[in-house]
Amino acid sequence: MALFAKLRDRLKGVREKWSGGIAKLFSGKTFSGDFWDELEEKLIAGDTGLDFTEEITEYLKREAKTRKLKTPEELKGIFTAKITEELNAVPGMGKGFSLDSTPLVLLMIGVNGSGKTTSAGKLAMMYKNQGKSVIMAAADTFRAAAVDQLKIWGERSGVRVIAQGQGSDPAAVAFDSWKAAESSRADVLIVDTAGRLHDKHNLMEELRKIHRILLREAGEARLETVLVLDAVLGQNSVAQAETFSSIIPVTSIILTKYDNTSKGGVVISIARKLHVPVRYIGLGEGAEDLNTFNPEEFASALMNG
């Protein structure tokens, strides 16, 4: 119960900007035409996607008629359950990364500014606090600031950071880091990468090379390609995901800045369009504010303010 209350508190921002308006609709007394129109408007505004908006609205209308419901409030639980069902349809949704085969390699990808390096640092601290041995690799050699930021996270968490000089080959950093993780029998290797989409071709070729080397060395069972998306961007983040997925296979998603987005429905768009599990959501700036994404708890906390 304490965990649910904590999650509900951290979702306060997105409720105020988006889901709270939907929850308020369900507190109404009648199923007027305005109710259905407003529900559609709010779902679309939250970037749930047009297809899902139309599907769930028609589904709710059928349920209200079949069950002979008299007030929107009676439909709220059905709405929440449908969102949970939609998210749970994606294999792996609601689960963290598996440590069955170690070293687990987390290849962090995403555009600059998405919270990629911060997420890498938070994951490192999380695993370190669980008693795991962690190594981080600073494979964004294009930006000195990215390397410095990762080193700061390493100092905070007591995690070793492997880095080379600015302009070094990122794939070489990734390879050396894998060898270090393998020889030291580390539990987790987290590889941070560049995300400069203005230099799209070079970036994508660079990512392909890093992924190819890690896949060859670590094997598919150990490698997770983790796309970090900014929830504030809504459908633009889905477009980013499609771009990255066209280059290398994305196996997991971290959705950052979710605590303060008006585009809260984007998590549903991601589930439907990409069919890739959201493993964690970022709900704040603190190291502890990277939360395992549990669809049922999430939907309940989102709709119950």
C-alpha positions as YAML, in Angstrom:
chain: A
units: angstrom
residues:
- id: 1
  name: MET
  ca: [0.00, 0.00, 0.00]
- id: 2
  name: ALA
  ca: [2.88, 2.36, 0.79]
- id: 3
  name: LEU
  ca: [4.41, 1.68, -2.64]
- id: 4
  name: PHE
  ca: [1.10, 2.43, -4.36]
- id: 5
  name: ALA
  ca: [0.76, 5.70, -2.42]
- id: 6
  name: LYS
  ca: [4.31, 6.66, -3.41]
- id: 7
  name: LEU
  ca: [3.62, 5.93, -7.08]
- id: 8
  name: ARG
  ca: [0.35, 7.86, -6.94]
- id: 9
  name: ASP
  ca: [2.18, 10.84, -5.45]
- id: 10
  name: ARG
  ca: [4.84, 10.79, -8.15]
- id: 11
  name: LEU
  ca: [2.20, 10.69, -10.87]
- id: 12
  name: LYS
  ca: [0.62, 13.88, -9.55]
- id: 13
  name: GLY
  ca: [2.06, 15.98, -12.39]
- id: 14
  name: VAL
  ca: [0.70, 13.84, -15.23]
- id: 15
  name: ARG
  ca: [-2.67, 13.58, -13.48]
- id: 16
  name: GLU
  ca: [-2.88, 17.36, -13.25]
- id: 17
  name: LYS
  ca: [-1.94, 17.76, -16.92]
- id: 18
  name: TRP
  ca: [-3.80, 14.83, -18.45]
- id: 19
  name: SER
  ca: [-5.32, 11.83, -16.69]
- id: 20
  name: GLY
  ca: [-7.03, 13.86, -13.98]
- id: 21
  name: GLY
  ca: [-9.31, 15.32, -16.62]
- id: 22
  name: ILE
  ca: [-10.29, 11.82, -17.73]
- id: 23
  name: ALA
  ca: [-10.87, 10.68, -14.16]
- id: 24
  name: LYS
  ca: [-13.10, 13.73, -13.62]
- id: 25
  name: LEU
  ca: [-15.15, 12.77, -16.67]
- id: 26
  name: PHE
  ca: [-15.85, 9.37, -15.12]
- id: 27
  name: SER
  ca: [-17.22, 11.06, -12.02]
- id: 28
  name: GLY
  ca: [-20.09, 12.48, -14.07]
- id: 29
  name: LYS
  ca: [-23.73, 11.50, -13.62]
- id: 30
  name: THR
  ca: [-24.83, 10.77, -17.20]
- id: 31
  name: PHE
  ca: [-23.61, 9.29, -20.48]
- id: 32
  name: SER
  ca: [-24.29, 12.35, -22.59]
- id: 33
  name: GLY
  ca: [-22.92, 12.89, -26.07]
- id: 34
  name: ASP
  ca: [-20.58, 15.43, -24.54]
- id: 35
  name: PHE
  ca: [-19.10, 12.70, -22.32]
- id: 36
  name: TRP
  ca: [-18.00, 10.56, -25.26]
- id: 37
  name: ASP
  ca: [-16.74, 13.54, -27.27]
- id: 38
  name: GLU
  ca: [-14.73, 14.87, -24.32]
- id: 39
  name: LEU
  ca: [-13.29, 11.44, -23.59]
- id: 40
  name: GLU
  ca: [-12.08, 11.12, -27.18]
- id: 41
  name: GLU
  ca: [-10.60, 14.62, -27.08]
- id: 42
  name: LYS
  ca: [-8.69, 13.96, -23.88]
- id: 43
  name: LEU
  ca: [-7.36, 10.60, -25.07]
- id: 44
  name: ILE
  ca: [-6.16, 12.09, -28.35]
- id: 45
  name: ALA
  ca: [-4.66, 15.10, -26.55]
- id: 46
  name: GLY
  ca: [-2.71, 12.69, -24.35]
- id: 47
  name: ASP
  ca: [-1.24, 10.97, -27.43]
- id: 48
  name: THR
  ca: [-2.83, 7.57, -26.89]
- id: 49
  name: GLY
  ca: [-3.18, 7.39, -30.67]
- id: 50
  name: LEU
  ca: [-6.26, 7.71, -32.87]
- id: 51
  name: ASP
  ca: [-6.75, 3.96, -33.36]
- id: 52
  name: PHE
  ca: [-6.71, 3.20, -29.65]
- id: 53
  name: THR
  ca: [-8.96, 6.17, -28.90]
- id: 54
  name: GLU
  ca: [-11.60, 4.96, -31.34]
- id: 55
  name: GLU
  ca: [-11.32, 1.33, -30.22]
- id: 56
  name: ILE
  ca: [-11.60, 1.97, -26.50]
- id: 57
  name: THR
  ca: [-14.43, 4.49, -26.91]
- id: 58
  name: GLU
  ca: [-16.49, 1.98, -28.90]
- id: 59
  name: TYR
  ca: [-15.61, -0.75, -26.41]
- id: 60
  name: LEU
  ca: [-16.78, 1.37, -23.48]
- id: 61
  name: LYS
  ca: [-20.01, 2.26, -25.27]
- id: 62
  name: ARG
  ca: [-20.73, -1.46, -25.81]
- id: 63
  name: GLU
  ca: [-19.89, -2.31, -22.22]
- id: 64
  name: ALA
  ca: [-22.11, 0.47, -20.88]
- id: 65
  name: LYS
  ca: [-25.01, -0.76, -23.02]
- id: 66
  name: THR
  ca: [-24.48, -4.49, -22.35]
- id: 67
  name: ARG
  ca: [-24.13, -4.04, -18.59]
- id: 68
  name: LYS
  ca: [-26.89, -1.41, -18.51]
- id: 69
  name: LEU
  ca: [-24.66, 1.02, -16.66]
- id: 70
  name: LYS
  ca: [-26.27, 4.29, -15.68]
- id: 71
  name: THR
  ca: [-23.31, 6.50, -14.76]
- id: 72
  name: PRO
  ca: [-19.78, 7.02, -16.10]
- id: 73
  name: GLU
  ca: [-18.45, 6.23, -12.63]
- id: 74
  name: GLU
  ca: [-19.55, 2.61, -13.07]
- id: 75
  name: LEU
  ca: [-17.38, 2.45, -16.19]
- id: 76
  name: LYS
  ca: [-14.17, 3.78, -14.65]
- id: 77
  name: GLY
  ca: [-12.91, 0.40, -13.45]
- id: 78
  name: ILE
  ca: [-13.59, -1.11, -16.87]
- id: 79
  name: PHE
  ca: [-11.62, 1.69, -18.52]
- id: 80
  name: THR
  ca: [-8.66, 1.17, -16.15]
- id: 81
  name: ALA
  ca: [-8.75, -2.61, -16.70]
- id: 82
  name: LYS
  ca: [-8.74, -2.13, -20.48]
- id: 83
  name: ILE
  ca: [-5.64, 0.07, -20.33]
- id: 84
  name: THR
  ca: [-3.91, -2.53, -18.15]
- id: 85
  name: GLU
  ca: [-4.88, -5.29, -20.58]
- id: 86
  name: GLU
  ca: [-3.55, -3.30, -23.53]
- id: 87
  name: LEU
  ca: [-0.19, -2.76, -21.85]
- id: 88
  name: ASN
  ca: [0.11, -6.34, -20.59]
- id: 89
  name: ALA
  ca: [-0.37, -7.62, -24.15]
- id: 90
  name: VAL
  ca: [3.31, -6.80, -24.75]
- id: 91
  name: PRO
  ca: [5.60, -9.65, -23.59]
- id: 92
  name: GLY
  ca: [7.96, -8.52, -20.84]
- id: 93
  name: MET
  ca: [5.89, -5.48, -19.88]
- id: 94
  name: GLY
  ca: [6.02, -4.92, -16.13]
- id: 95
  name: LYS
  ca: [9.28, -6.80, -15.63]
- id: 96
  name: GLY
  ca: [12.80, -5.59, -15.01]
- id: 97
  name: PHE
  ca: [15.85, -6.91, -16.84]
- id: 98
  name: SER
  ca: [16.79, -10.56, -16.35]
- id: 99
  name: LEU
  ca: [20.08, -11.39, -14.64]
- id: 100
  name: ASP
  ca: [19.86, -15.09, -15.49]
- id: 101
  name: SER
  ca: [22.87, -14.70, -17.81]
- id: 102
  name: THR
  ca: [25.66, -12.39, -16.72]
- id: 103
  name: PRO
  ca: [27.26, -10.05, -17.46]
- id: 104
  name: LEU
  ca: [23.96, -8.47, -18.49]
- id: 105
  name: VAL
  ca: [24.74, -5.83, -21.12]
- id: 106
  name: LEU
  ca: [22.48, -2.78, -21.31]
- id: 107
  name: LEU
  ca: [23.16, -0.86, -24.53]
- id: 108
  name: MET
  ca: [21.61, 2.56, -23.88]
- id: 109
  name: ILE
  ca: [20.44, 4.42, -26.99]
- id: 110
  name: GLY
  ca: [18.32, 7.51, -27.64]
- id: 111
  name: VAL
  ca: [18.63, 11.16, -28.61]
- id: 112
  name: ASN
  ca: [20.62, 13.67, -26.60]
- id: 113
  name: GLY
  ca: [18.41, 15.24, -23.95]
- id: 114
  name: SER
  ca: [16.15, 12.21, -23.53]
- id: 115
  name: GLY
  ca: [17.68, 11.34, -20.16]
- id: 116
  name: LYS
  ca: [19.79, 8.49, -21.50]
- id: 117
  name: THR
  ca: [22.96, 9.10, -19.50]
- id: 118
  name: THR
  ca: [20.97, 9.91, -16.36]
- id: 119
  name: SER
  ca: [19.01, 6.67, -16.77]
- id: 120
  name: ALA
  ca: [22.28, 4.76, -17.17]
- id: 121
  name: GLY
  ca: [23.51, 6.27, -13.91]
- id: 122
  name: LYS
  ca: [20.27, 5.49, -12.09]
- id: 123
  name: LEU
  ca: [20.37, 1.88, -13.28]
- id: 124
  name: ALA
  ca: [23.96, 1.58, -12.12]
- id: 125
  name: MET
  ca: [23.05, 2.87, -8.67]
- id: 126
  name: MET
  ca: [20.01, 0.60, -8.48]
- id: 127
  name: TYR
  ca: [22.03, -2.51, -9.25]
- id: 128
  name: LYS
  ca: [24.87, -1.41, -6.97]
- id: 129
  name: ASN
  ca: [22.39, -0.99, -4.11]
- id: 130
  name: GLN
  ca: [21.21, -4.54, -4.79]
- id: 131
  name: GLY
  ca: [24.75, -5.77, -4.21]
- id: 132
  name: LYS
  ca: [25.55, -6.31, -7.90]
- id: 133
  name: SER
  ca: [28.89, -5.65, -9.54]
- id: 134
  name: VAL
  ca: [28.46, -2.95, -12.21]
- id: 135
  name: ILE
  ca: [30.64, -1.37, -14.89]
- id: 136
  name: MET
  ca: [29.66, 1.62, -17.04]
- id: 137
  name: ALA
  ca: [31.10, 2.41, -20.45]
- id: 138
  name: ALA
  ca: [31.29, 5.99, -21.75]
- id: 139
  name: ALA
  ca: [30.81, 5.24, -25.44]
- id: 140
  name: ASP
  ca: [29.52, 8.73, -26.25]
- id: 141
  name: THR
  ca: [32.99, 9.90, -27.14]
- id: 142
  name: PHE
  ca: [31.67, 12.80, -29.21]
- id: 143
  name: ARG
  ca: [30.70, 14.90, -26.17]
- id: 144
  name: ALA
  ca: [33.13, 15.39, -23.30]
- id: 145
  name: ALA
  ca: [30.18, 16.49, -21.15]
- id: 146
  name: ALA
  ca: [28.52, 13.08, -21.57]
- id: 147
  name: VAL
  ca: [31.67, 11.32, -20.35]
- id: 148
  name: ASP
  ca: [31.95, 13.70, -17.40]
- id: 149
  name: GLN
  ca: [28.30, 13.17, -16.50]
- id: 150
  name: LEU
  ca: [28.72, 9.41, -16.51]
- id: 151
  name: LYS
  ca: [31.84, 9.69, -14.35]
- id: 152
  name: ILE
  ca: [29.88, 11.75, -11.81]
- id: 153
  name: TRP
  ca: [27.28, 8.97, -11.63]
- id: 154
  name: GLY
  ca: [30.10, 6.48, -11.23]
- id: 155
  name: GLU
  ca: [31.53, 8.42, -8.29]
- id: 156
  name: ARG
  ca: [28.10, 8.69, -6.65]
- id: 157
  name: SER
  ca: [27.41, 4.98, -6.88]
- id: 158
  name: GLY
  ca: [30.93, 3.61, -6.52]
- id: 159
  name: VAL
  ca: [30.78, 2.10, -10.01]
- id: 160
  name: ARG
  ca: [33.78, 1.82, -12.32]
- id: 161
  name: VAL
  ca: [33.50, 3.89, -15.53]
- id: 162
  name: ILE
  ca: [35.57, 2.93, -18.57]
- id: 163
  name: ALA
  ca: [36.31, 5.88, -20.86]
- id: 164
  name: GLN
  ca: [38.79, 6.92, -23.51]
- id: 165
  name: GLY
  ca: [39.70, 10.29, -24.98]
- id: 166
  name: GLN
  ca: [37.23, 12.50, -26.81]
- id: 167
  name: GLY
  ca: [36.91, 11.37, -30.42]
- id: 168
  name: SER
  ca: [37.91, 7.79, -29.67]
- id: 169
  name: ASP
  ca: [36.16, 4.91, -31.44]
- id: 170
  name: PRO
  ca: [32.94, 4.25, -29.44]
- id: 171
  name: ALA
  ca: [32.92, 0.61, -30.54]
- id: 172
  name: ALA
  ca: [36.41, 0.16, -29.09]
- id: 173
  name: VAL
  ca: [35.19, 1.56, -25.76]
- id: 174
  name: ALA
  ca: [32.28, -0.88, -25.82]
- id: 175
  name: PHE
  ca: [34.57, -3.81, -26.66]
- id: 176
  name: ASP
  ca: [37.11, -2.96, -23.94]
- id: 177
  name: SER
  ca: [34.28, -2.55, -21.44]
- id: 178
  name: TRP
  ca: [32.85, -5.95, -22.32]
- id: 179
  name: LYS
  ca: [36.25, -7.56, -21.81]
- id: 180
  name: ALA
  ca: [36.61, -5.82, -18.46]
- id: 181
  name: ALA
  ca: [33.13, -6.94, -17.37]
- id: 182
  name: GLU
  ca: [33.78, -10.49, -18.52]
- id: 183
  name: SER
  ca: [37.17, -10.80, -16.84]
- id: 184
  name: SER
  ca: [35.98, -9.27, -13.57]
- id: 185
  name: ARG
  ca: [32.79, -11.35, -13.61]
- id: 186
  name: ALA
  ca: [30.65, -8.24, -13.33]
- id: 187
  name: ASP
  ca: [26.90, -8.70, -13.12]
- id: 188
  name: VAL
  ca: [25.97, -5.72, -15.28]
- id: 189
  name: LEU
  ca: [27.64, -3.67, -18.02]
- id: 190
  name: ILE
  ca: [25.89, -0.42, -18.98]
- id: 191
  name: VAL
  ca: [27.04, 1.14, -22.26]
- id: 192
  name: ASP
  ca: [26.10, 4.78, -22.80]
- id: 193
  name: THR
  ca: [26.08, 5.97, -26.43]
- id: 194
  name: ALA
  ca: [25.73, 9.17, -28.45]
- id: 195
  name: GLY
  ca: [22.39, 10.51, -29.64]
- id: 196
  name: ARG
  ca: [23.16, 13.34, -32.05]
- id: 197
  name: LEU
  ca: [20.41, 12.97, -34.63]
- id: 198
  name: HIS
  ca: [21.64, 16.02, -36.54]
- id: 199
  name: ASP
  ca: [24.49, 13.71, -37.62]
- id: 200
  name: LYS
  ca: [22.06, 10.88, -38.22]
- id: 201
  name: HIS
  ca: [23.92, 8.73, -40.74]
- id: 202
  name: ASN
  ca: [27.20, 8.63, -38.80]
- id: 203
  name: LEU
  ca: [25.37, 8.05, -35.53]
- id: 204
  name: MET
  ca: [23.38, 5.13, -36.86]
- id: 205
  name: GLU
  ca: [26.44, 3.50, -38.40]
- id: 206
  name: GLU
  ca: [28.21, 3.95, -35.08]
- id: 207
  name: LEU
  ca: [25.34, 2.30, -33.20]
- id: 208
  name: ARG
  ca: [25.21, -0.58, -35.66]
- id: 209
  name: LYS
  ca: [28.90, -1.25, -35.07]
- id: 210
  name: ILE
  ca: [28.60, -1.12, -31.27]
- id: 211
  name: HIS
  ca: [25.56, -3.40, -31.33]
- id: 212
  name: ARG
  ca: [27.25, -5.86, -33.70]
- id: 213
  name: ILE
  ca: [30.32, -6.13, -31.46]
- id: 214
  name: LEU
  ca: [28.34, -6.55, -28.23]
- id: 215
  name: LEU
  ca: [26.02, -9.09, -29.84]
- id: 216
  name: ARG
  ca: [29.02, -11.08, -31.04]
- id: 217
  name: GLU
  ca: [30.78, -10.96, -27.69]
- id: 218
  name: ALA
  ca: [27.90, -11.17, -25.21]
- id: 219
  name: GLY
  ca: [25.34, -13.12, -27.20]
- id: 220
  name: GLU
  ca: [21.64, -12.41, -27.61]
- id: 221
  name: ALA
  ca: [20.69, -13.79, -24.18]
- id: 222
  name: ARG
  ca: [22.82, -11.20, -22.38]
- id: 223
  name: LEU
  ca: [22.23, -8.13, -24.55]
- id: 224
  name: GLU
  ca: [19.38, -5.66, -24.01]
- id: 225
  name: THR
  ca: [19.16, -2.70, -26.38]
- id: 226
  name: VAL
  ca: [17.44, -0.08, -24.25]
- id: 227
  name: LEU
  ca: [15.84, 2.90, -25.99]
- id: 228
  name: VAL
  ca: [15.37, 5.91, -23.71]
- id: 229
  name: LEU
  ca: [12.45, 8.14, -24.69]
- id: 230
  name: ASP
  ca: [11.29, 11.50, -23.33]
- id: 231
  name: ALA
  ca: [7.60, 11.19, -22.39]
- id: 232
  name: VAL
  ca: [7.11, 14.96, -22.71]
- id: 233
  name: LEU
  ca: [7.55, 14.66, -26.48]
- id: 234
  name: GLY
  ca: [4.53, 12.38, -26.93]
- id: 235
  name: GLN
  ca: [4.17, 11.09, -30.50]
- id: 236
  name: ASN
  ca: [7.54, 12.58, -31.43]
- id: 237
  name: SER
  ca: [9.14, 10.06, -29.09]
- id: 238
  name: VAL
  ca: [7.31, 7.27, -30.94]
- id: 239
  name: ALA
  ca: [8.76, 8.61, -34.20]
- id: 240
  name: GLN
  ca: [12.23, 8.52, -32.63]
- id: 241
  name: ALA
  ca: [11.63, 4.93, -31.58]
- id: 242
  name: GLU
  ca: [10.70, 3.97, -35.12]
- id: 243
  name: THR
  ca: [13.92, 5.58, -36.41]
- id: 244
  name: PHE
  ca: [16.15, 3.72, -33.97]
- id: 245
  name: SER
  ca: [14.26, 0.46, -34.44]
- id: 246
  name: SER
  ca: [14.90, 0.63, -38.17]
- id: 247
  name: ILE
  ca: [18.65, 0.49, -37.47]
- id: 248
  name: ILE
  ca: [19.06, -2.00, -34.62]
- id: 249
  name: PRO
  ca: [16.55, -4.23, -32.80]
- id: 250
  name: VAL
  ca: [15.21, -2.41, -29.72]
- id: 251
  name: THR
  ca: [14.34, -4.87, -26.95]
- id: 252
  name: SER
  ca: [13.36, -2.57, -24.07]
- id: 253
  name: ILE
  ca: [12.25, 0.99, -23.40]
- id: 254
  name: ILE
  ca: [12.77, 3.44, -20.55]
- id: 255
  name: LEU
  ca: [10.29, 6.32, -20.55]
- id: 256
  name: THR
  ca: [11.71, 9.37, -18.78]
- id: 257
  name: LYS
  ca: [10.14, 12.58, -17.42]
- id: 258
  name: TYR
  ca: [6.76, 10.88, -17.12]
- id: 259
  name: ASP
  ca: [5.98, 12.68, -13.89]
- id: 260
  name: ASN
  ca: [5.55, 15.97, -15.71]
- id: 261
  name: THR
  ca: [4.06, 15.19, -19.12]
- id: 262
  name: SER
  ca: [0.72, 16.16, -20.63]
- id: 263
  name: LYS
  ca: [1.20, 13.31, -23.12]
- id: 264
  name: GLY
  ca: [0.67, 10.48, -20.65]
- id: 265
  name: GLY
  ca: [-1.06, 8.28, -23.22]
- id: 266
  name: VAL
  ca: [2.18, 7.87, -25.14]
- id: 267
  name: VAL
  ca: [2.95, 4.71, -23.15]
- id: 268
  name: ILE
  ca: [-0.09, 3.11, -24.81]
- id: 269
  name: SER
  ca: [1.07, 4.26, -28.26]
- id: 270
  name: ILE
  ca: [4.48, 2.76, -27.60]
- id: 271
  name: ALA
  ca: [2.97, -0.57, -26.56]
- id: 272
  name: ARG
  ca: [0.71, -0.76, -29.61]
- id: 273
  name: LYS
  ca: [3.04, 0.54, -32.31]
- id: 274
  name: LEU
  ca: [6.37, -0.90, -31.21]
- id: 275
  name: HIS
  ca: [5.33, -3.97, -29.21]
- id: 276
  name: VAL
  ca: [8.43, -3.44, -27.07]
- id: 277
  name: PRO
  ca: [8.17, -3.60, -23.26]
- id: 278
  name: VAL
  ca: [8.52, -0.47, -21.16]
- id: 279
  name: ARG
  ca: [10.79, -1.67, -18.35]
- id: 280
  name: TYR
  ca: [11.11, 1.52, -16.32]
- id: 281
  name: ILE
  ca: [9.57, 4.98, -16.12]
- id: 282
  name: GLY
  ca: [11.30, 8.05, -14.77]
- id: 283
  name: LEU
  ca: [9.26, 9.90, -12.15]
- id: 284
  name: GLY
  ca: [11.69, 12.51, -10.88]
- id: 285
  name: GLU
  ca: [15.29, 13.67, -10.76]
- id: 286
  name: GLY
  ca: [16.47, 11.55, -7.85]
- id: 287
  name: ALA
  ca: [18.48, 8.36, -8.21]
- id: 288
  name: GLU
  ca: [15.57, 6.41, -6.73]
- id: 289
  name: ASP
  ca: [13.05, 7.89, -9.18]
- id: 290
  name: LEU
  ca: [13.50, 5.24, -11.87]
- id: 291
  name: ASN
  ca: [10.60, 2.88, -11.25]
- id: 292
  name: THR
  ca: [9.85, -0.57, -12.62]
- id: 293
  name: PHE
  ca: [6.82, -0.18, -14.86]
- id: 294
  name: ASN
  ca: [3.90, -2.22, -13.53]
- id: 295
  name: PRO
  ca: [0.87, -1.74, -15.84]
- id: 296
  name: GLU
  ca: [-1.78, -2.56, -13.24]
- id: 297
  name: GLU
  ca: [-0.35, -0.33, -10.49]
- id: 298
  name: PHE
  ca: [0.39, 2.36, -13.05]
- id: 299
  name: ALA
  ca: [-3.14, 2.47, -14.48]
- id: 300
  name: SER
  ca: [-4.71, 2.47, -11.01]
- id: 301
  name: ALA
  ca: [-2.43, 5.23, -9.70]
- id: 302
  name: LEU
  ca: [-2.95, 7.28, -12.85]
- id: 303
  name: MET
  ca: [-6.74, 7.21, -12.63]
- id: 304
  name: ASN
  ca: [-7.13, 7.40, -8.86]
- id: 305
  name: GLY
  ca: [-5.87, 10.71, -7.58]
...
